């Protein structure tokens, strides 16, 4: 009972309206964007909350700045230390520079270069350690103990959660008729803040978390009814690749979050592609989680807000996501076909594809890839298609003409 009372007091002390005023000088406005495209996909009325447009490219600036701005001068004289997969790092670095405080950020070695360089650009000292967030976290704690620095936790901190909660405060003020908010979940700080702030204004609003299948730490914890740690994480959404949620965040999610949905990496890539094509907005994989979950909502006709949490992603990753997203949505067909090794067969395949309105974008015709050259040749083909039904028609037509097809 004592522990629950302490939790309730922590929650009650959070002042999201005051935090919003504190953050106003450093935030870019991220007004809601209505999305008829994603609305049609899900059967709901959908709005986007584009936190990818913040100064640091993500929502994390809110919690970091709120936390650091509350520090007394004597607390920060030995500097700050933080661990992050990228976005919290930039938030802390930005806030530290604004407050005139030194900061050391520990990031996993797997962090995209764009996030590492962006963090350094704000003047922070970057230390690369480990393969995931949890490894970086342990190193940051060692630095804190050795140097006496103030540790700024990315999600398990009341002031950080209060800062992130300003997103929920803004959503409900701008769109009071909001019925459902979809939020990415890693350590749980973002969804905790949003849930507390939004339900304080409108208790009936549904808060739904979204995790990748390869990093379901919060869903597992809720299912087991105790804070749980994954043995490993495996997802393209490195921003939420957390093995263990925060203790405070877990308590908030357990009491205030209505549901957690999981999505595959392929669903994330498809959603990212749609966001780029239809809204000209770029989101990192973690930021696109809510969009990937839209089709899994049980309700229909709901006023739904998707929090696009960040957009810090490198060009090579964008290229890969676009390519895989096109395949997932039936816009690209990659296959190999066995051709008899005689003149005219390549032309015959090309003519069939042309009649099917399949635009060839890549051919790999190599007689020496087959061990049985006397019998057939492997022809690799990539074509642009108009969706899954078109893909099916192309495959069936080629098979009807006697070709053996292997779809990649």
N, C-alpha and C positions, 0 to 999 in steps of 0.2 A: 504493500500500500504506500509506503514511504517513497519508493522509487517512482510510482505513478504520479504522486503528488509533485515530486521534483520535475518530472517530465511536463506536467500540466503548467507548472510555474514558468518553465523555460518557454513553452509555447505562448503563454499569455503575455510574456514580456516582449515578444516580437511586435514591433510597430512598423508595419509595411508602408503606411502613408508617410511616416517620418523618414523612412529609408528612401522612399521615392524622391522626397525633397532633397535629401542628402546627395543622391546620385544624379539628379537632374543636370548639373553643370558638365558632367563627363559623358552622359549617354547621348547617343543619336536616337531620334524618335524612330520607333519600329511599329508604325501604325499597321493595323490588320489589313491584309490583302484578300479580297474575296476570290475564291477559285472555283468557277463553274466546272472546270475540267475535272478536278479531283472530286468535286461534288457529284458529278455524273457517275464517276467511277464507283463511288461508295453509296450513292442514294441518299446523301445528306447535304446540308448546306455547309460548305467548308470555307474557313478563313485560315490564312497563314499568319503566324507571328514571326516575322523575319529577323531573328536575333543574329543571323549571319551578317547583317549589315552594320553591326556595332563597330566601333573604332578598332577593337582588337579581333574582329571577325567572329565573335561568339558572346554568349550570355555571361560568361564567367567574369567579365569585368564588373558585373553588378555585385556579386558576393565578395570578391576580392577587395574592391574599393570600399565597400561598406564595412568590412572587417578592419582594414588597415586605417581607415579614417577615424575609427573609434579608439585607436591605440593612444596611450599617453606617450609623451616624448621620451620619458625614461624607459619605457618598454621597448621601444624600437631602436635605441642607441647602438645595440649590438647587431642590428640588421635583421632581415627577415629570411626565412628559408621555407621553401615549398616543394612539393612533389607534384608532378603533373604529366599527363600524356600529351599536353600541348596547350589547350585553351586556358586552363587555370593559370598556367605559366605566364601567358601573355597578360592575363588580367592582373596577376600579382606584380609583374614587372612594370606594367603601366601605372598601377596605383602607387607602387613604391617610388617611381620616378616623380609622380605628381606630388607625393608627400615628402620628397627629399630624403628617402631612406634607401640604404643598400639592400640588395636582394640576391640570394643564391637559389637557383631553381634546379632541382634534380629531375631529369626526364629519362624515360626508357631509351635504350639505344635504337629501338625500332621507330621512334617518333619521326614523322615526315620532316624532311629538311626545312620545308617552308615554315613549320612551327618553331623549330629550333632557332632559325635565323631571325624570325619575327620577335622572339623572346629576347634575343641578344640586342636587337635594334632598340629596345627600350632601356638598355643599359644594365641588364641583369647578368650575373655570372651564371653560366649554364654548365651543369655537370651531367654527363650521360652515364647512366648506370642501369644494368639489368635489361630484361626482355619485356617487361610489362610494368604497369603502374605500381603494383605491390612491391616490386624490387626497388623502384625509385623511392617509394615511400620509406622503406627501411633505411636506405642510405640518407635520406633527408633527416630522419630521426637521429641518426648518428652524428650528423653535422650540427644539429640543434643542441645535442648534449655536449658536444666538444666545444662549441663556440658560444653557447648561451644565447643563440638567436631565438627570435619569436617564430614559432611554426604557424603557418597559415594553411590550415587543412582545406582541401578542395570541396569537401561535402559534409564532413562530420563536425560542424561548428555552427552554433546558433546565429552568429552575426553573418556568416556566409549564407546560411539558409534564408535569413531575413532579407538579404540582398537579392538572392535569386527569386524570392517571393514577390518582388516588385513586378515581375512579369505577370503573375496572376492578378495582382492589383490593377495593372494597366488593362489587361484583357477585360476584366469585369466592369471597369469604368467605361471603356470604349464600347463594349458590346454586352450590356446587361442581360440580354436574352440568351447568352451563351448557356448551352446545356451540357456540353462535353468538351473537355480539354485533353488532348493527347500529348504526352510528354516523353522524351527519351529518358531512359534510366540507366545509370552507370552505378555510381556510389550512392545516389539517391538524394543528393542535395537539391537539385533543381526541382524534382517533382515534389519534394517535401515543402519547399517554400511556396510553390504554386498552389499546392493543395491547401495549405494553411491559409494563405491570403485569399484565394478564391472562395473557399467555403466559409470564411469569416463574413464575406459579403453576401454570398448566396449558398447556403448549406446544401441545396438540392443539386448543385452542379456536379456532374460526374467527372472524376479525375482518373484517367487511364494511363498507366505507364506502358512503355514499349521497350522490350529488350531484344537483342539478337539471339538467335538460338544457341550460338556459340559462347554466350556470356550471360547466363540466366541466374546470376547470383541473388538478385532480389526476389525473383519468383520462387526460387528454391527455398530461400529463407522464410518467405511467407507460407509456403507449403508445409515446411517442417515446423513452423511456429517458433523458430529460434534462428538467431543470426548464424548463417552458414557460409562456408568458404568453398569455392570451386577448386578442383585440383589443377585445372588449366582453363584458359580461355582461347577461343579460336573464332575470330570474326574480322571482317574488313572494317568494322566500325571501331577503330582503335580508341576513339574518344570515350567509349563506354565499356572498354575491355577491362573490367574490374572483377577480381576474384571474390572480394568480400565487401558488402555495403557498409556504410557507416552505422554505428549503434543508434545515434539519434535519428538518422534518416530512416532506419528500419522501424523504429517506434512510430514515427510519423506516418510512414506508408501503411503500416499495420492498422493504424487507427483512422486514417483519412483518405487513403487511396482505394478506389472502388474495384479496380481490375488491373491485371498485367497481361499484356498480349505479347507473344513472341513472333518474330519474323525471320525469314531466311536471308542470307546474304544476297541471293538472287532477287528477292522481293525488294531489298534495299536498293539495289542497283537499278531496277526498273523504275522505282519511285524517283531516284536521283535524275534519271534520264528525262522523265516527264516534267520534273521541276525545271530543268534546263530548257527543254523545248517549249513548254507552254508558258512559263513565267520569266524566263531569262534570268533565273536565280541559280546560283551555285551553292550547294550544301555539301558538307563533308558527310561521310556515310552515317555517322551517329546523328547528324542533324536531320537526315531524311527518314529516320525510324518512324515517326508518327505518320508520315505519308504512306509508308509501306504497310501500316496497320489498318488503314482506313477501310479496306474491303473486308476486314475481319470484325468490324463493329456489329453488334447484334441489332442495334436500333436502326431505324430509317427515318429520314426527315429531320434529323437532329441538327441544331445549330452547333457546329463542331469547330474548334480551333486547334490547329496543329502548330506546335512550337518548333520552328526550325532553329535548332539550338546553336548551330555554327556553320561556318563555310570555309574553314582553313584546310584547304586540300591542294595538293600539288598537281601540276598539269598532267604528268604521266599517269597518276591515279585516276584523274578525270577521264583521260583517254581510255583507260582500261574499263572503267565503269560504264562509259558510253557504249563501248563495243559489246560488253556482256549484257547490258541493258537492252540493246537492240536485238540481240539473240533471244533474250527472255520474252520480249514483246512480239516476237515473230516478224521482226523487221529485217533480220539477217538470217540467211540459211547457209550453213557451212556443211559440206558433205564431200565424200569421195565416191567415185563411181569406177567400176571395173570396166575397162574398154578392151575389146579385142585389138591386138597389136597389128592393125592394118590401116591403110590410108582411108580417110574419109570419116572415121568414127568421131573424132573431135569436132568436125564440122557438123555432124548429125546432132550431137548433144547441144552445140551452140544454137542451132536452128530451132530445136525443141524449146530451149530456154527462151529464145526470142519470141516465139509464138505464145509462150505463157506469160509474157511481159515481166520476165525476171531479169533484172539488170545485173550483168556479170561485173563484179568489182575486183575479182582475183581468180587467177587460174594457175595451177601448178601441174604441168604435164611433163612428167619425167619417166622415161622408159626404164630407167635403171633402179627405180625404187621397188620394183616387184622382183621376187626371187624366181618367178615363173614367167619370164618375159615372153616366151613363146606362146603363152596362153592369153595373158592380158596385161594391161598397163593401168596403174593407179592414177586417176585424174582427180586432183583436189580442186574444188570449186567453192567460191563464196559469192552469193548473189543477194541483191537487195530485193526484199519482198514486201507485200502489203498487209502482212498479218498472218496469224496461224492458219487460217483457212487457205490462204494463197500458198503457204509452205506445203500444206497437205496436198493440194492439187498438183504442185510441181513434182513432188516425190512420187505420187501415184501415176502421173503421166510418164515419167521416166521408167518406172517399173513396168508399166504396161507395154513400153517399147522394148522391154527385155533387158534393161540395165539393172545391175545390182547396186543398190545405194546403201551407203553407210553414213548416217547423220552424226555429226560431231556434237 
